[in-house]
Amino acid sequence: MGGGHSPLSRKLGLAVDNVLEIDAVTANGDIVHLTPSGTTSVNADGVVSLTADTDLFWALRGGGGSTFAVVTRFKYKVHEPPSDGFVQFTCAMYYANETHVHAYDIYNALNDFLVTLPPEFGGYVISTAPAQANPTYNTSASPGMIMVAFEIWGGLEKAKPYLQKVMDFHPEWHIKWPGTCQPNVYKKWWDYRQNIHDRGGFGRTYLWDSLLQVDSFNDNFTRVMTEGMGTAYLNKLVPTCTGTLIGGKVTEFPADSSSVGPGLRNGLMALSCGVSWPNSLSYLDNIIISLLQKWNQELVKLGQGVYYNEPSSVLANWKVDYWGDKYPRLLAIKKKWDPNNRFTCLHCVGSDEAEKVPESIIG
Ligand SMILES: Cc1cc2nc3c(=O)[nH]c(=O)nc-3n(C[C@H](O)[C@H](O)[C@H](O)COP(=O)(O)OP(=O)(O)OC[C@H]3O[C@@H](n4cnc5c(N)ncnc54)[C@H](O)[C@@H]3O)c2cc1C
């Protein structure tokens, strides 16, 4: 409901771009069936009505969860895998060694490289700061890393020249994990993906995000990332930033085809950073969050907007950051379908007009 990006987005679009139908229960208890051509409603008395209203279908594809209705079913478009399979390629480099910070050169090279990638290339750039040993946070000393993890739609031939550039870039900085910095070919995406799981047990996590555009990838990006990682290092925090590549097919859907904001529709990367610390140190929450604010704000300034599904909880301009100039239309739809603000959450459409949300149900 907030967009939905993945390593396949640059070839197939966002999750919201692939929704064909939605079933939902509205705030007044009606059951609605939503399609691109209209809305069928069944009210509590069993009376069925059919209209050409597509507003709710539009709002539920980008306008966020917990806001317009309770979705009970999505129908998605499915896609055949490419006949020549998928290429998976992961290559990690040390962020620094004892005497030299490699990160400046790596980010500068990425600034030039990422904008050249064809839409078949999806995936991530993942950066983890170097770490000082800190028994209080359960972290050990580490040189940090910057990793590209590509999932490429189609065969190896087209991918090779791009992958070769990564393989040839300072091979002495590569982390020698088995199977990395070389292409692996799979018949189906799932053959590879089924073995990937998100790590659990994050404790307390502060997350922040910025939607970076093609022109965000310049010296300023290198500076903001290395300064942010440096501040974290000095304070014994170990942030990880995951930049999901967007662009490609995502940019081909008309701006008004869904309610996602322009930053997500036109961007090249959704960059989400996070820092975790143990629950037992909850008294440090405000100190850690304020320490990371400058980095957070500088990253937001570099891009256009913030991804609704992975945002910071501290956002001054959340309406524009999430939805750009679409907010007034979203608010009008909210007022029509949920005039009493039965559904609400932190920084969701109409939430500033709803009664204060109890901390316990902030989503
Ligand atoms: C480890 C991790 C990895 C992630 N990776 C990605 C990624 O690769 N790509 C990406 O796009 N996002 C990613 N996200 C962000 C993810 O898209 C959001 O967290 C998203 O909200 C998850 O949906 P959910 O239904 O599981 O969440 P929930 O937290 O259950 O729901 C999110 C909001 O929607 C509301 N809601 C839930 N169900 C419904 C419903 N049926 N009808 C109406 N409202 C509802 C909830 O009340 C809440 O306000 C990741 C998040 C995490 C934690």
The ligand as an ORCA input file, in Angstrom:
! r2SCAN-3c Opt
* xyz 0 1
  C      13.458     -6.197      7.261
  C      12.593     -5.381      6.339
  C      12.827     -5.426      4.966
  C      12.036     -4.659      4.107
  N      12.267     -4.720      2.757
  C      11.483     -4.020      1.918
  C      11.646     -4.107      0.498
  O      12.518     -4.812     -0.005
  N      10.819     -3.377     -0.294
  C       9.840     -2.597      0.232
  O       9.111     -1.977     -0.544
  N       9.663     -2.486      1.555
  C      10.455     -3.177      2.399
  N      10.266     -3.071      3.748
  C       9.224     -2.169      4.251
  C       7.854     -2.822      4.168
  O       7.334     -2.619      2.873
  C       6.937     -2.160      5.166
  O       7.430     -2.447      6.451
  C       5.493     -2.601      4.971
  O       4.675     -1.770      5.715
  C       5.314     -4.042      5.355
  O       3.949     -4.415      5.234
  P       3.230     -5.284      6.360
  O       1.818     -5.466      5.921
  O       4.056     -6.472      6.660
  O       3.402     -4.270      7.558
  P       2.563     -3.901      8.802
  O       3.534     -3.255      9.710
  O       1.741     -5.049      9.258
  O       1.585     -2.803      8.220
  C       2.013     -1.545      7.826
  C       0.845     -0.575      8.004
  O      -0.274     -0.998      7.210
  C      -1.390     -1.308      8.048
  N      -1.988     -2.531      7.512
  C      -1.521     -3.806      7.620
  N      -2.331     -4.652      6.981
  C      -3.323     -3.908      6.441
  C      -4.464     -4.215      5.656
  N      -4.764     -5.458      5.323
  N      -5.270     -3.186      5.260
  C      -4.994     -1.904      5.612
  N      -3.936     -1.552      6.366
  C      -3.109     -2.545      6.766
  C      -0.844     -1.468      9.450
  O      -1.811     -1.092     10.420
  C       0.332     -0.512      9.451
  O      -0.064      0.824      9.693
  C      11.023     -3.825      4.628
  C      10.788     -3.800      6.010
  C      11.559     -4.575      6.850
  C      11.278     -4.555      8.332
*
